[in-house]
């Protein structure tokens, strides 16, 4: 009898040990679940929704960080409020701006989430777990205004944007073409706030030469920015395939440079080439080839052999390959305390041309 009792005791001890091992194993493998996911939609400051869920196996002190992807990934609901507490019942919930996808990060104390990122962080270090979910339903795109320019179809932005480090309005009436076919982009004051212009080409063009003829921009205030950009909302792994010709002093009236060529990311040494754009009509060209992109700025409205070169530069590092990028033309206000924009403004783009 004692032998039976001993075997039973041993069996119970083994079961307890196995149960303890399983409990410890579960605690080492947390899981994030979503109970409510917002719609798949192009982001903007105007619309918000709720995203919520629960965490299994979170450790004390851990919190949730949410990102929504619209172009880049943006921390939610704001950069100064990135952490969402996990309740005693293991649930979490927060407001979020809309995006095509949403990412939930389970993070340790001390984690500092960037306000915006190109790709979702991977698991490791202070990031204990990452789970990405697509927005629900068919993708909802923000309303735009159609526009024809240079023989192409474009869309004019009508919702607000944080481009330039400040929230600007964007209006469909801030972009139009005149009787000669030239494109006008304006910055105007509406309800005490600046309203800017953005037009986006409706299709991707890929490798080739992009030409933009712009009338005199020497009148622009330091806080105004005119930009020709390639951008791919789905190309975060290649920094959104963004390459830029940008005309601005970025709020610094004393800057000797009022223009620059850029291959993103801008913070990589050698990816920005500043220069001084002269007064008068200028022609900016961008020749995009495999592993190479060459920028030139010419005086006048011709790209012929006799055109005087004001600036040129070639990038051979970090040059993206084609994807779903589209040309975007911006005229907007950059955040600056030193030289804030004082007056509305207008620029005229005489011609856009693409040569394969």
Secondary structure, DSSP 8 states (H G I E B T S, - for coil): -HHHHHHHHHHHHHHHHHHHHHHHHHHTS-EEEEEE--EEE---TT-EEEEEEEEES--TT-EEEEEEESSSEEEESBTTB--B---TTSEEEEEEE-BSEEEEEEE-TT----SEESS---SBTTEEEEEEEE-EEEEE---EEEEEETTEEEEEE-S-B-TTSS-BEE-GGGEEE-TT--EEEEEEEETTEEEEEEEEESS---SEEEEEEE---TT--TTEEEEEEEE-TT-GGGGGG-EEEEE--TT-TT-S--EEEEES-TTSTTSEEEE---SS-EEEEEEEETTEEEEEEEESS--STT--EEEEEEE-SS----SS-EEEEEEEE---SSS---S-EEEEEEEEEEE-
